[in-house]
Amino acid sequence: MIGNGERNVLAPLQPAESDLAFRDDLTGLYNARLLTSLLDERWEEMVSLCGKLSLVLIDLDLFKQVNDRYGHLSGDDVLRTTATLLRTHFRSGDMLFRYGGDEFIVLLPGVDAEEARQLGERARDAMRSHEFFTPAERERIRVPLSFSVGVASWPSEGMVRRSLLARADERLYAEKKATAARARLKRRIVWWFAAGFAAAVVLSGVVMTLNDRPIVVAPARAPRSAIRQPAVNDEQLRLQIATLQTKINELTREQIRRSDPHPDQSAAEIQKLQAQISNLTSQLDAKPAPIVVPPQQAAVVPPPAAPPETPAPRPAEPAPIVPPQLLIPVVPRYPQMARDRRIEATVELRVTVDEKGRVTRAEIVGPSRGYGFDEAARAAALESHWQPATQGGVPVPLDTILRVDFRITR
């Protein structure tokens, strides 16, 4: 650990415990107003105290599922517990902020990017192993809670002030994208394994029923060229098919065990093997049935007629989606810092409205406005009331854009 962080070198910049204007009401951490002040107004003072500085941006994964399945009281309890875990697993001299919604920021004085990532991993491991429960019924929350991390450092990366936060946000987004890609790969591998197993079962059924086809009896004195001796290649085809299927199963198990870093290459190899199986199966099916020539008069027994094809039903047109409508707007609190300087702003947010008309997520669109505007707009958005979106008359969750204007009456 870096001694500077333990000595709390940023103590001169921290407000008094009794100053609630810079505290988040839910978690007790510092709020975005204080972070804005440090990055915009007190930057030079802050970096002169610590020499080097890292910023860790944290965003909870699957938090929306907690609100949707267990309610907002459980979601609030998860946020409070997350704040406690962060306090425990970061250092005493680090400054922790609730940036808004389910986002947190940690300022680590005297720490480079590598050590900041290690501290973030330690906190993430603690959260993954923690069991969360609903506050009322004490029901275990079965959403696998974790968080994504973005790290940026000064002065090694040359970022200053808000550009440091922007760089951390870029890396957070990249990690979330990579995590989603790994999840899709695991689902795809499970599907491949199941499909391969099903194909093996179907294939074994095809091999067992090959001899149950209708027998075509040729006319008497058929020319010798029309008589086929029993094929010697059928068994070889079946052996090749079984060998290819074994290779597919081995590749699939290997991907699940080591989380293949090149999923597209592995997928292409599996698809190539499946195409070979399909080709060999077609060859096996295309071989004519053996012709039997009895010594006396014979009759031709035709195969049963194929059932008539029925046209596939035309898919129904999807019902149009009616977007959510704002019913009761909430007047946002005008940031005091901006009011004192007579600064106006417009903040756009992308909000998620659930099927009950509640806002479960609010994200700032575009660059941060600073001076506490973002935090005030997000708080107002989360408290607003909506008519939910509908599809075919049924309420559905949907994202929409909300614009919050901050204007001073002149």
C-alpha positions in Angstrom: 0.0 0.0 0.0 1.1 3.6 -0.6 1.7 5.4 2.6 0.3 8.7 1.3 -3.2 7.1 0.9 -3.1 5.9 4.5 -2.0 9.3 5.8 -5.0 10.9 4.1 -3.1 13.6 2.3 -6.4 14.9 0.8 -7.8 15.7 4.3 -7.5 19.5 3.7 -9.9 19.2 0.8 -12.5 17.1 2.6 -15.6 18.9 4.1 -16.5 18.6 7.8 -18.6 15.6 8.8 -21.4 18.0 9.7 -21.5 19.5 6.2 -24.2 17.5 4.6 -24.3 19.5 1.4 -21.5 17.3 0.1 -22.8 14.0 1.3 -25.0 11.5 -0.6 -28.2 11.0 1.4 -28.5 7.2 0.6 -25.0 5.9 1.1 -23.3 8.6 3.2 -20.4 8.8 0.6 -19.4 12.1 -0.9 -21.6 13.3 -3.7 -20.9 14.5 -7.3 -21.0 18.1 -6.2 -17.8 17.8 -4.2 -16.2 15.8 -7.0 -17.0 18.5 -9.5 -15.5 21.1 -7.1 -12.3 19.1 -6.8 -11.9 18.5 -10.5 -12.9 21.9 -11.7 -11.9 24.4 -9.0 -9.4 22.7 -6.7 -7.4 20.6 -9.1 -4.1 22.3 -8.7 -4.4 22.2 -5.0 -5.3 18.5 -5.0 -2.5 17.3 -7.3 0.1 19.3 -5.3 -0.9 17.4 -2.2 -0.6 13.9 -3.6 2.0 14.1 -6.4 0.2 11.4 -8.4 -3.5 10.4 -8.5 -5.7 7.7 -9.9 -9.4 7.8 -10.5 -11.5 4.6 -10.4 -15.0 4.7 -12.0 -17.3 1.9 -10.9 -20.7 0.9 -12.4 -22.8 -1.9 -11.0 -23.7 -4.8 -13.3 -27.3 -6.2 -13.5 -28.5 -3.6 -10.9 -31.6 -3.0 -13.0 -32.6 -6.7 -12.5 -32.5 -6.1 -8.7 -35.0 -3.2 -9.0 -37.2 -5.1 -11.4 -37.3 -8.4 -9.5 -37.0 -7.3 -5.9 -38.1 -3.7 -5.8 -36.4 -0.3 -5.3 -36.1 -0.8 -1.5 -33.9 -3.8 -2.2 -32.0 -1.8 -4.8 -31.3 1.0 -2.3 -30.1 -1.6 0.2 -27.7 -3.0 -2.4 -26.3 0.5 -3.0 -25.8 1.0 0.8 -24.1 -2.3 1.1 -21.9 -1.6 -1.9 -20.8 1.6 -0.3 -19.8 -0.3 2.8 -17.8 -2.8 0.8 -16.0 -0.1 -1.0 -15.1 1.7 2.3 -13.7 -1.6 3.6 -11.6 -2.7 0.6 -10.2 0.6 -0.5 -7.8 2.6 1.7 -8.6 4.9 4.6 -7.1 7.9 2.7 -9.1 7.3 -0.5 -12.1 9.5 -1.2 -15.3 7.7 -2.2 -18.2 9.3 -4.1 -21.6 8.2 -5.3 -21.6 9.7 -8.7 -25.2 9.0 -9.4 -27.6 6.1 -9.8 -25.5 2.9 -9.5 -22.1 4.6 -10.3 -19.3 5.3 -7.8 -16.0 7.0 -8.1 -12.8 6.6 -6.0 -9.9 9.1 -5.9 -6.7 7.4 -4.8 -3.8 9.8 -4.0 -0.2 8.6 -4.5 -1.3 5.6 -6.6 -0.6 4.6 -10.2 -3.0 2.8 -12.6 -1.8 -0.7 -11.8 -2.2 -0.5 -8.0 -5.6 1.2 -8.6 -6.7 -1.7 -10.7 -5.6 -4.1 -8.0 -7.6 -2.3 -5.3 -10.6 -2.3 -7.7 -10.2 -6.1 -8.2 -10.0 -6.6 -4.5 -13.3 -4.7 -3.9 -14.9 -6.5 -6.9 -14.0 -10.0 -5.5 -15.5 -9.0 -2.1 -18.8 -8.0 -3.8 -19.0 -11.2 -5.9 -18.6 -13.3 -2.7 -21.1 -11.2 -0.7 -24.6 -12.5 -0.2 -27.3 -9.8 -0.6 -30.8 -10.1 1.0 -34.0 -8.1 0.7 -34.4 -5.8 3.7 -38.0 -6.9 4.6 -38.4 -10.6 3.9 -34.7 -11.4 4.1 -35.0 -13.3 0.8 -31.7 -14.0 -0.9 -31.1 -11.8 -4.0 -30.2 -14.3 -6.7 -28.9 -11.7 -9.2 -25.1 -12.3 -9.6 -24.0 -8.8 -8.5 -20.7 -7.4 -9.5 -19.4 -4.2 -11.1 -17.3 -3.0 -14.0 -14.2 -0.7 -13.6 -12.5 2.0 -15.5 -9.2 3.4 -14.3 -7.3 6.6 -15.3 -4.1 8.1 -13.8 -2.3 11.4 -13.6 0.3 12.5 -14.6 1.4 9.3 -16.3 -1.4 9.5 -18.9 -1.3 13.2 -19.4 -5.0 13.6 -18.5 -6.1 16.5 -16.3 -9.3 17.6 -14.6 -12.4 16.2 -16.3 -10.4 14.5 -19.1 -9.3 12.1 -16.4 -12.9 11.2 -15.7 -13.6 10.9 -19.5 -10.7 8.4 -19.9 -11.9 6.3 -17.0 -15.4 6.3 -18.5 -14.1 5.1 -21.9 -12.3 2.2 -20.2 -15.4 1.3 -18.1 -17.4 1.1 -21.3 -14.8 -1.1 -23.0 -14.8 -3.5 -20.0 -18.6 -3.7 -20.0 -18.5 -4.4 -23.8 -15.9 -7.2 -23.3 -17.9 -8.7 -20.4 -21.0 -8.8 -22.6 -19.1 -10.5 -25.3 -17.8 -13.2 -23.0 -21.3 -13.8 -21.7 -22.6 -14.2 -25.3 -19.7 -16.6 -26.1 -20.6 -18.8 -23.1 -24.3 -18.9 -24.2 -23.2 -19.7 -27.7 -20.9 -22.5 -26.5 -23.7 -24.0 -24.4 -26.0 -23.9 -27.5 -23.3 -25.5 -29.7 -22.8 -28.3 -27.2 -26.6 -28.9 -26.9 -27.0 -28.8 -30.7 -24.1 -31.1 -31.2 -25.5 -33.6 -28.7 -29.0 -33.4 -30.4 -27.4 -33.9 -33.8 -25.6 -37.0 -32.5 -28.9 -38.4 -31.2 -30.7 -37.7 -34.5 -27.9 -39.1 -36.5 -27.9 -42.4 -34.5 -31.6 -42.6 -35.2 -31.0 -42.1 -39.0 -28.4 -44.8 -39.1 -30.6 -47.3 -37.2 -33.6 -46.7 -39.6 -31.7 -46.9 -42.9 -32.7 -50.5 -43.4 -36.4 -49.7 -42.8 -36.9 -48.0 -46.2 -39.4 -49.5 -48.7 -37.8 -52.1 -50.9 -38.1 -51.6 -54.7 -38.4 -55.0 -56.5 -37.1 -54.9 -60.1 -38.8 -56.6 -63.0 -37.7 -60.1 -64.0 -34.6 -60.3 -66.2 -33.4 -56.8 -65.2 -30.2 -55.8 -67.0 -27.0 -56.6 -64.9 -26.1 -52.8 -64.8 -29.3 -52.2 -62.7 -28.3 -54.6 -60.0 -26.2 -53.1 -57.2 -24.2 -55.2 -54.8 -24.4 -54.2 -51.1 -22.3 -51.0 -50.7 -19.0 -51.3 -48.8 -18.7 -47.5 -48.2 -21.7 -47.0 -46.0 -19.9 -48.1 -42.8 -17.0 -45.9 -43.7 -19.3 -42.8 -44.0 -20.9 -43.5 -40.6 -17.4 -43.9 -39.0 -16.3 -40.5 -40.5 -19.5 -38.9 -39.2 -19.0 -40.2 -35.7 -15.3 -39.1 -35.7 -16.2 -35.6 -36.7 -18.9 -35.4 -34.0 -16.4 -36.5 -31.4 -14.1 -33.6 -32.5 -17.0 -31.1 -32.2 -17.7 -32.3 -28.6 -14.0 -32.1 -27.6 -13.7 -28.5 -29.0 -16.9 -27.4 -27.2 -15.8 -28.8 -23.9 -12.3 -27.2 -24.3 -13.9 -23.8 -25.0 -16.1 -24.0 -21.8 -13.1 -25.0 -19.7 -10.6 -22.3 -20.8 -12.9 -19.5 -22.1 -11.4 -19.4 -25.6 -9.9 -15.9 -26.3 -10.6 -16.4 -30.1 -14.3 -17.3 -30.1 -14.8 -16.4 -33.8 -11.9 -18.8 -34.9 -13.2 -21.6 -32.7 -16.8 -21.1 -34.0 -15.6 -21.2 -37.6 -13.8 -24.5 -36.9 -16.9 -26.0 -35.3 -19.1 -24.8 -38.2 -16.7 -26.3 -40.7 -16.9 -29.7 -38.9 -20.7 -29.5 -38.8 -20.8 -28.7 -42.6 -18.7 -31.9 -43.2 -21.1 -33.9 -41.1 -24.1 -32.5 -43.1 -22.4 -33.4 -46.4 -21.6 -36.9 -45.3 -25.1 -37.5 -44.1 -26.5 -36.3 -47.4 -24.3 -38.7 -49.2 -25.5 -41.5 -47.0 -29.1 -40.6 -47.5 -28.6 -40.3 -51.3 -27.5 -43.9 -51.8 -30.2 -46.0 -53.4 -31.6 -49.0 -51.6 -30.4 -52.4 -52.7 -32.2 -54.0 -55.6 -33.4 -57.6 -55.1 -34.0 -59.8 -58.2 -36.1 -62.9 -57.4 -35.9 -66.0 -59.7 -39.6 -65.7 -60.7 -42.1 -63.0 -61.8 -42.0 -59.9 -59.6 -44.1 -56.8 -59.1 -42.9 -53.3 -58.4 -44.0 -51.9 -55.0 -43.8 -48.1 -55.2 -42.7 -46.1 -52.1 -45.4 -44.3 -50.1 -46.3 -40.9 -51.5 -44.9 -37.9 -49.6 -47.5 -35.9 -47.7 -48.5 -32.7 -49.4 -46.6 -29.7 -48.2 -48.6 -27.1 -46.3 -47.6 -23.5 -46.7 -45.9 -22.0 -43.7 -48.1 -19.5 -41.8 -47.3 -15.9 -42.5 -45.8 -14.3 -39.4 -48.0 -11.8 -37.8 -47.0 -8.2 -38.0 -45.6 -7.0 -34.6 -47.8 -4.6 -32.7 -46.6 -1.0 -32.8 -44.9 0.3 -29.6 -46.3 3.5 -28.0 -43.4 5.3 -26.3 -43.6 6.3 -22.6 -45.2 9.7 -21.7 -44.1 12.0 -18.9 -47.0 12.5 -16.5 -45.6 14.2 -13.4 -42.3 16.1 -13.8 -40.2 16.8 -10.8 -38.7 20.3 -10.5 -34.9 19.7 -10.0 -33.0 21.4 -7.3 -30.9 24.2 -8.8 -27.2 23.7 -7.8 -26.2 26.4 -5.4 -22.8 26.7 -6.9 -24.3 27.4 -10.3 -26.9 29.7 -8.9 -24.3 31.8 -7.2 -22.5 32.2 -10.5 -25.7 32.6 -12.4 -24.9 29.7 -14.7 -27.6 28.1 -16.8 -27.5 24.6 -18.5 -29.6 22.0 -20.3 -29.0 18.4 -19.4 -30.2 15.5 -21.6 -30.7 12.0 -20.1 -31.5 8.6 -21.4 -34.0 7.1 -19.0 -35.4 3.6 -18.7 -39.1 3.5 -17.8 -40.3 0.1 -16.6 -43.7 -1.5 -17.2 -45.1 0.3 -14.0 -44.0 3.8 -15.1 -41.0 3.9 -12.8 -37.7 5.3 -13.9 -35.1 2.6 -13.1 -32.1 4.1 -14.8 -31.0 7.6 -15.9 -27.8 8.3 -17.8 -26.4 11.6 -18.9 -26.2 11.9 -22.7 -23.1 13.7 -23.9 -20.4 15.5 -21.9 -20.9 16.3 -18.2 -22.2 19.8 -17.5 -20.5 20.2 -14.1 -21.4 22.5 -11.2 -23.9 19.9 -9.9 -26.2 20.1 -12.9 -25.8 16.4 -13.8 -26.5 15.1 -10.3 -29.6 17.4 -9.9 -31.0 16.4 -13.3 -30.5 12.7 -12.6 -32.2 12.9 -9.2 -35.2 14.7 -10.7 -35.4 12.1 -13.5 -35.4 9.2 -11.1 -38.3 10.7 -9.1 -40.5 11.6 -12.2 -43.7 9.7 -13.0 -44.5 8.3 -16.4 -47.2 6.6 -18.4 -45.3 3.4 -19.5 -44.7 2.4 -23.1 -47.2 -0.2 -24.5 -47.1 -2.8 -27.2 -50.5 -4.2 -28.3 -52.0 -2.6 -25.2 -49.5 -4.4 -22.8 -47.1 -2.2 -20.8 -43.4 -2.8 -21.6 -40.1 -1.3 -20.4 -38.5 1.2 -22.8 -35.8 3.8 -23.0 -36.6 7.5 -23.9 -34.9 10.9 -23.8 -35.6 13.5 -21.1 -34.3 17.1 -21.3 -34.0 19.1 -18.1 -33.5 22.9 -18.4 -32.0 24.9 -15.6 -32.9 28.6 -16.1 -32.6 31.6 -13.7 -35.5 34.0 -13.7 -34.3 37.4 -14.7 
